[in-house]
Amino acid sequence: MTSLKPPLRFDAVGAGWRRLVRTIFDPYRPEFHYMRGPGPKWRAKHPPFPER
């Protein structure tokens, strides 16, 4: 009787392929969500910087 389990190298290739596809099509892109500077609440709590 033959085993239907694929050889280990095909498992590794399949896992790599799935990881690549998941990375390419991942909808979460942290570079679009990072904070770009202090917002209005921070500005309301802190005095303005003196002009030079």
TORDOTOR-400322 format. One record per atom (N, C-alpha, C): x, y, z. Coordinates in steps of 0.1 Angstrom, whole numbers, plus 5000, padded with zeros to 4 digits. Layout:
TORDOTOR-400322
XYZ ...
This chain:
TORDOTOR-400322
500849885000 500050005000 500950125000 500650224992 501450344991 500850454999 501650545005 501250655013 500950775004 499850845007 499450954999 500051085004 500851085014 501551205019 502651245010 502651375006 503751424997 505051425004 506151424997 507451435003 507651575010 508551575020 508651695028 509051815020 509851805010 510251925002 509051994996 508051914992 506851974986 505952044996 505951995009 505352055020 505952195022 507252195022 508052325024 507752425013 507752375001 507452464990 505952524991 505052434994 503652474996 503552575007 504252555018 504152645030 504752785026 505852785019 506452905014 505552985005 504852914996 503952974986 502753034993 502252965003 501053015010 501453145018 502653145024 503153255032 503353375022 503953355010 504153465001 502753524996 501853434993 500553484989 499853565000 499953515012 499353585024 499953715026 501253725024 502053855026 501653955015 501553905003 501253994992 499854054993 498853974997 497454014997 496954045011 497854075020 497454115034 496954255033 495654275038 495054405037 495654505047 496254455058 496754555068 498154605063 498254735061 499554795057 499854895068 500754865078 501054955089 501555085085 502255095073 502855225069 501755325066 500455275064 499355365061 498655415074 499055355086 498355385098 499255445109 500555475106 501355525117 501055675119 501355715131 501055855135 502055945129 501556055123 502456145115 502856265123 502456275136 502856395143 501756425154 502056525163 501056555173 499756605167 498656565173 497356605169 496756725177 495556755175 494956875181 494856855197 494656735202 494556715216 495956745223 496956695216 498356725222 498656875221 498256945210 498557085209 497757165220 496557115223 495757185233 496357175247 497057065250 497657045263 498957105265 499757135254 501057185255 501157325249 501857415256 502057555251 502757555237 502457655229 503157655216 504657685217 505457635208 506857665208 507157805205 508157865211 508458005207 509058015193 508658115186 509158135172 510658185173 511458145164 512858185164 513158285153 
